[in-house]
Amino acid sequence: MLRVLTLSTLYPDATRPNFGVFVEQQTRGLAGHESVDLTVVAGVGIPPWPLSNHRNYRAFAALPKHERWKGAAVHRPRFTTLPGTGGRFHAASLARAAARIIDPLHAMQPFDVIDAEFFFPDGPAAIALGRRYGIPVSIKARGADIHHWGRSPATKAQVRNAANSADGILAVSEALADDIAALGVDRGKIAVHRTGIDRTLFAVRDRASAKEALGIAGPLVVSTGALIPRKGHAIVIDAVARLPGVSLMIAGDGPERAALDARVAASGATDRIRLLGSVPHRELPQLMNAADAMALASSSEGLANAWVEALASGTPVVIPDAGGARELVTTPAAGRIVARDADAFAHALSDLLAHPPAPADTAATVAAYSWEANCDQLYAHLLRLAGT
């Protein structure tokens, strides 16, 4: 058996069921492999008291320190995050908290390899733990962990050092692999490891029926993602507001909610544009099936899971030239890559609505994406690093 320690600060829990669901899906796949014994250490960052009493953190206190979460053994050590430090001390704090959990587990039955699922703070923490236990470390890059933490003055050196110290690196797209190399990392040690897709959820279904279930008549655009500036929801709102008769539904929550509500109100299209708040992942397929197009104006991405989920549902995407966009939108059936402004998005959406591709042709563009392929590649990668 390959004993795998998965370290991830991006992992769902009872208070955040949508948080890192793609990491959870990947981990569940690997945990189900007949030759893998996997343990998850999902650190939960909390600021010191009295900030820990804030409603955003208070619920974390009730989380179990250890549980079986959807079939995987998950430990949830709390580590201290210090506001105003730019994350400078997060990785060291995570490593200390994780070691208290891992020490007795490793002493009882040693792990063979550490699988860090986000580059910061997971990556530097995993390097420290790998040295502590004398085992190899793999770190996976997903997008913001490189584009934000890899460029922030407080953490960029930690990200670069972790990348250079790792025994293996995974990236969700070729573009992201190039961005890691640009930090001063050997491109040859970086492998592309694409996301999977749950085809029992995301598949081509009757669009008219899906629209009827949502009470939608006419063209529908859908967007998903956290309500933060990087995702560019304001651009999509402005674009759809310029398209008479077209509706927009945005699934997600975050600190920009009030500003985006105000933008919708000012657009004059409040009857057509709705912010849905957080939507459970299992309910997203209905939105994707009902949509004529999915639009996401991110300033940076690795390779967004939402892009793949939309395409698998037969829904073309309109996205900027960010991250792995050109690796996914390779034919007109997949959608359009456009400038990151409302005019360009409005023009592309209008074109797609007037000349829609066949849903089966759209879905075929991501036929190679599956959680089975994702698991097989990850297992082979970790097995090679472990040398077993």
N, C-alpha and C positions, 0 to 999 in steps of 0.2 A: 504493500500500500504506500502511496505517496502521501506523506503527511504535510498538508498545506496550512499555513497560517495566513489568512486574509486580513489585512489591516485596512480599514476604510472609515473615514469620518463622513463619508457620503453614503448613508445606509438608512433605510426606512425604520421607523419605530411607531409605537401606538399614537404618538403625538404628531407625527409627520409621515403619514402612510405613502405619500408620493415622493418623498425625499430620496433621490438616488435609486429609483425603482429599477433602472437599467443595470446598476451595480448588483442589486439584489437578484435580478434575473440571471445575470451571468454567473453569480456565485452559486445560486441554486442548481444551475446546470452542472457546474463543476463538482458540487457536493454530491450530485446524483451519479457521478461516474463510478463505475464498479471498482476502480483501482485507486480511489482518492478518499482520504480521511481528512475532512476540512473543518477548521475552526475559524470563526469570524470574531475579530476584536474591532468593534465599532465604537471608537471614542466619541464622547459627547462633550463638546467644549462649553464651559460655563464661566462667566466672569466672577470675580470674588464678590462676597457680600459687601454692601447691600444690593448691588446690581443684580445678583442672582435671584432676588425677590421680584424682579420685573416679570410681568406676565409672559414675556417671550421665553423666559427660562424656567419659571416656576414649575411648569408641567414636567420638566426633565427629572425633577426630584422623585417623581412617582414611577419612573421607568425601572424595571427590574435590572439588577446588575448582571444577571445571566438568565437566558431563556432559550427555548426552541422557537425560532422565528421561521415559519414556513419551511420546516424540515431541517434547518441548519442550526448548529450550536452557536449562539451569539452572546458574546460578553460585551458589556457597555460601560467601560471605565469612564469616569468623569475626569477631565483634565482642565486646568485653569487657563483661561484666555484673558489677556490683559488689554483692555481698551486703550487706544491711543499709542500703541506700540507698533502698529502696522503688521502685526502677526509675528514679529521678530522672535518671540519666545514660545510660540505655539508648538512647534515640532519637538522641542526639548521637553515641554510639559507633557505632551502626548506620549513620548517615549517612556518617561518615568511612570506615568499612570498605567500604560500598557504592560510594562515589565512586571508590575506587581501582580498582574493577572497571569502573564505568560510564564514567569519563572517556575511556579509549581507544575504547570502543565508540561513544560519542556523537560523538567527534571523527571517527571513520571514516564513520558514517552516523547522523545525528541522530535521536533519538527524538521522537515527536510528542506523547506524553502519558504520564504516570505513573499506574499503577493500583495503589494501595496496598490490600492485602486484609485488613487488620486495623487497628484504630484506634490501637493502641499496642503497640510503639514505631514501627510502620510509618508511621502518619499523620504525626507530627511530622518523622520522617526524610524522608518523601517531600516535605513542604513545603520543607525545606532543599534537597533535591536539585532540586526544581522551580525554585527561585530560582537555583540554581547554573547550570542549563542553559537557563533562560528558557522552560520548557514548563509546560502546565497539569497540575494534579494532581486525581485523584479518590481519595476514601478511602471504603472500605466498612466499615460497622459490623455486627458479628455478634452481640453480646450482652455477654459478659464484658468485652470491650474498653471498653465504655461503663459497665457496671454496676460494674466493679471499678476499672479505671484512670481512668475519668472521675470517680470519687468519691474516689480516694486522695489524701491531702494532697500527696504528693510528685509526682504526675503530672497531677492534674486540670486545672491551668492549661495544661499542654502539650496535653492533649486538646482543651480548649476553643479554644485559639489555633489549633490545626491545623484544627479544624472551621470556624472563622471565616475562615481563610486559604485553604481548599480551593476549587477552582473548581467542584467538584461533590461531593456526598455520596450514598452509597447505604446503605440499611438493609434488613435482611432481613424487617422487618415494620413495619406502621404504628405499633405500640406502641413499637418501638425508635426509630423516627423521632421520636416524641413525646418520648422520653427524651433524645434528642440535643438537641432544641429546648429542653428544660428546662435545659440547661447554659448557655443564652444564645445559641443559634444560630438563624438565620433558618430557620423551618420550610419556607419556600418553596424553599430550595436542596437539600432532602433528598428523594430519590426512593426509593420502595420497590422493591427488587430481590430477588425471592424465589428460593429455592434451586430446583434441578432435581431430577430423580429418574431413575435408570437403570432403565428398565422391562424391560430384558433380565435384570436381577437381581431387582428388587422388583416382583412381580406376584402375582396370586391363583393359588395352586396347591392341590392337595389337602392339607388339613390332617391327615387321618388318616395319610397316607403320610409326611408330614414328621415327625409325632410318632413313628411307628414307627421311622424312621431314627435318631431321637435316643434311642430306648428309653424313651419317655414314654407312660404310660397315664393317662388322666384329664386334667382341666383343667390348662393351663399358662399362666403369666404370664411374660413376658420383660421385662427392663430392660437398657438399654445406656448406657454413658457412663463417663467417668473416675471412679474411686473417690475422690471428694473430697466434703467436706461439702455443697457447693452443690447437688450432684445428688440428695441426699436418699435414697440407697439404704437407709439404716437404716429410714426410714419404710416403704418398700415391704417390707422383710424383716419388720418387725413386723406389717404388714397381712396378708401372706400366711400368716404363722405362725398367724393367727387363723382361717384358712379350711381346715378339715380336708379332706384329699384333694387340695388344690391345690398344684402344684409351681411353683417360681420358679427361673429361670436368669438370672443377671446377667453380661453380657459387658462387660468393662472391667478396667482395672488402675489402681493409683494408691496414694497414701500411706495411705489408709484401709483397705487390704486386711486388715491384722491386726485392727483394731478390728471390721470387719464379719464376719470369720471368728469372732471371739469372740461377736458378737451372734447369729450363726446358731447357734452351739453352745448359747448360753443360751436360745434360743427353743424348744428341744425339737422342732425341725422339721428336723434335719440330714438326714433321709432325703428331704426334699422341696425343700430350698433349696440351690442350688449357685452358687458364685462361679466362673465359667469362666476368669477372667483375660482377657488380651487376645485377641480373636478377629479374624482377618483380615476386612476389610470384605467380601470376596467370599463369606465363609461366613455372614454375618449373614442373608441371605435365608432360609436353612433354619430359623433360629431364629424369624424373623418369621412364616414360613408355618406353623410348628408351634404358635405361640402363639394362645391364645384372646383374650388382651389384652396390651397393652404398657403398663407403668406406669413413670412417671418423675416423681419428686417434687422437681423442681428448684426452688430458691428464686428463680432468675432465669434467663431465656433470651432470645434474640432471637426466633428461630423454629427450634426444634431440627430438624436433619435427621432424627434418629431418629423424630420424630413422623411426618414425611412418609413415610419408608421403611416404617413400620409400616402406615399407612393404605393405601399403595399395594399392600401385601401382603394387604389385606383384614382387617387386625387392628386393632380399635378401641383407642383410647388412654385411659388415666386419668392426668390431669395436673392440677397446680394452675393457678390463674389467673395465669400468669407469661408475660411477653412477649406474643408473638402467639398465645397459646392460643385466644383467642376468635375470631381470624381463621381458625383451622383447624378447631376443633370447633364447627361451625355447625349440625349436625343430630345426633340421637341415634345415627345410624349411625357417626359418627366417634368416639363415646365419651363421656366424662364429664369435666367440669371440677369439681374438688372442693377442699375445704380441705386444707391441707398438714399432715395428721396421719394417723396409722395407722388410726384409726376410720373416717374419711371414705374413705380408700383402700380399706379392707376392705369397706365397705358398697357402694361403686361397683363394685368387682371382682365381688362376689357378685351384684349386679344384672345386670352384663353377662354373667356366666357362666350365669345363669339365663335371660336373655332376649337371646341373641346376635343381633346384626344380620346380615343376609346379607352375606358377604364382598364381593360385587360392589357392594353399596350403599356399603359402607365405602370401597372403592377409588375409587368415583366421586367422593368428596368431594375428592380431590386430582387429578382428571383434568386440571386446567389446569396442573399443575406438570410441567415438562420441562426438560431441559438445552438443548434447541433454543430454547425461548422465553427461557431465561436468557441464552444466548449472543446472541441477536438484540437483546435489550434492552441488554446490556452494550456490544455493538458500537455501537449507535446512541448511547448515552450518551457513550462515549469519542470517537466521531467528532464529536459536537457540541462537546465540550470542545476538541478539537484544531482545530476550525474548518476541516477539510479536506473 
